[in-house]
């Protein structure tokens, strides 16, 4: 096998391994975003923001369940979505507090 083919195979294997690895960073990011959102929402308690925190929490639980089942792709997807919802809820609540 040529050196070029070897490099291509190694890169491909590395990419597959990266996709198949546990979404540790995504899970951590989602947990931190949710914790920050809860702090701001609890201080201001607008209903719309609380709904976002509740939804983000449910998605994080789904991600944890996916992770236990070994479905890393779905866990990563749920964790990223939970993070986005938590950030949106925090920003919405922070805007309500400022007004």
Secondary structure, 3 states (H helix, E strand, C coil): CCHHHHHHHHHHHHHHHHHHCCCHHHHHHHHHHHHHHHHHHHHHCCHHHHHHHHHHHHHHHHHHHHHHHCCHHHHHHHHHHHHHHHHHHHHHHHHHHHC
